[in-house]
């Protein structure tokens, strides 16, 4: 049943040598890796207006110079990450750059921040997509969390089916969204140019508004910078590109930057010119589309594609999180299970972990996008700042040809992103204070995991100076619950592998003990039987004490002790719950506490 359902949802397993066939072209990569950045156009300009609205509609004109500042930062980031792609063609992004140039701990800060950011990417994108759906269909507002959870499950299944297949599906909504916003911006500008949207709809630019301070403008700027999240995803995913991977990745990054700049500028301008004010139950893009097209099919086309890309923007997290987890796991900071490819050649453990973590966040924050965005922005701008700083160190240290211009680019990016981080901490501390909790916890976890792997390596490493004495024989202990075919089968196997075979029976009263001794003498007189009475009705502890005693004696003669556990297996899985699971408890106890071989002898029922 499980296998059938898995094949239905995920598909048939792929051979490892088919991996090269599932690399991404520039067209597919642009869709799958830029969906997060492009989708942020749907809420980035809105976040600026939400801050300015605290002063009043007269302050909305400040959104234009703020947008110019965000575009300057976008240019710096695109140029910087283009340099990172060529400097570190094996991927890893901010984590690798920070680790190699700023040190191990700094690299882990960047890596930990990005891991959390990708979880937030999924949560924010899905929540924002749900907002777009409920804006068009207000009756669904009460079911926002449920809708979000179902959408996460859909994206998870899509990614478990494989990178190439998910990219094929995702490319259509992304490009439809770009087309929809280009139409919206073009028609909106045409209406502005022809006077259909009068200049009286908005406050004139250039005048100072009472209540506006530099602090408020910085707060609005940092809120709008949420539109730049996802820019680093391409640099993390270079291994997923077709050859030449770094060249294709760089071109994809440039195309993403151009599209993001045009769409962000267009939406910000139309929102200002139309005099749009943010509303709790309708997004800014929805209001612009309504003003431009009315509630016509074009309006629903814009809203539908916006909802789709906001939902599917979560796929950037699903694409980048597993690859970053692979880099951290390769360096022994995360469990090795993150390096294992699944049936469809994707890193399925990373995908499933990301899915579960993002659903927990959505439920915890009740699907409220505005509560997640500040933490989301901090999670990405910390790695932005560290990667820029790391590249500055790299250029100063190596001084390649033309390094001065590269240094200037990274310095500008580092200065602006550091300013954004400081402003976020100052202006939205109540939303982002959790960074000071989860980052130290995550970094501590990284070091503990690596320390464990180092200890494991030391204990597994063969030392030629240490001579292990040969095993002289094998003492086999067989716990028995009665005289059955299962026990008979186990004893035969024990006699085939052991020099000494000892059967052990634990009774709960004297009468049962004596009865078992009599039956055993008649049935297996050649096999030694040890019996115990457990006053507390425990099987585990009496057998454990016996194992300790025999292990001490066997060690003196270099004998190995093996505990052979008989176990019958019902034909149907649900039958297991009808039987005592004492063999599983005994096995778990012995493996955890004793230095003995523990083996199970199965006996399969036929009906």
Secondary structure, DSSP 8 states (H G I E B T S, - for coil): -HHHHHHHHH-S---GGGGGGG-B-HHHHHHHHHHHHHHTHHHHHHHHHHHHTTT-GGGGGHHHHHHHHHHHHHHHHHHHHHHHHHH-TT--HHHHHHHHHH-HHHHHHHHHHHHHHHHHHHHHHHHHHHHHHHHH-GGGGGGHHHHHHHHHHHHHHHHHT-HHHHHHHHHHHHHHHHHHHHHHHHHHHHHHHTTSS-GGGS--SS---TT--HHHHHHHHHHHGGGGTTTTHHHH-GGGB-SSHHHHHHHHHHHHHHHHHHHHHHHHHHHHHHT----SSS-HHHHHHHHHH-SSHHHHHHHHHHHHHHHHTHHHHHHHHHHHHHHHHHTTSS-GGGG---TTSS-HHHHHHHHHHHHHHHHHTTT-HHHHHHHHHHHHHHHHHHHHHHHHHHHHHH--TTHHHHHHHHHHHHHHHHHHHHHHHHHSHHHHTTHHHHHHHHHHHHHHHHHHHHHHHHHHS--TT-------EEEEEEEESSSSHHHHHHHHHHHHH-SEEEEEEEESSHHHHHHHHHHHHHH-TTSEEEEEE-TT--SHHHHHHHHHHHHHHHHHTTEEEEEEEEEEE-SSGGGGGGS--HHHHHHHHHHHH-SSEEEEEEEE---
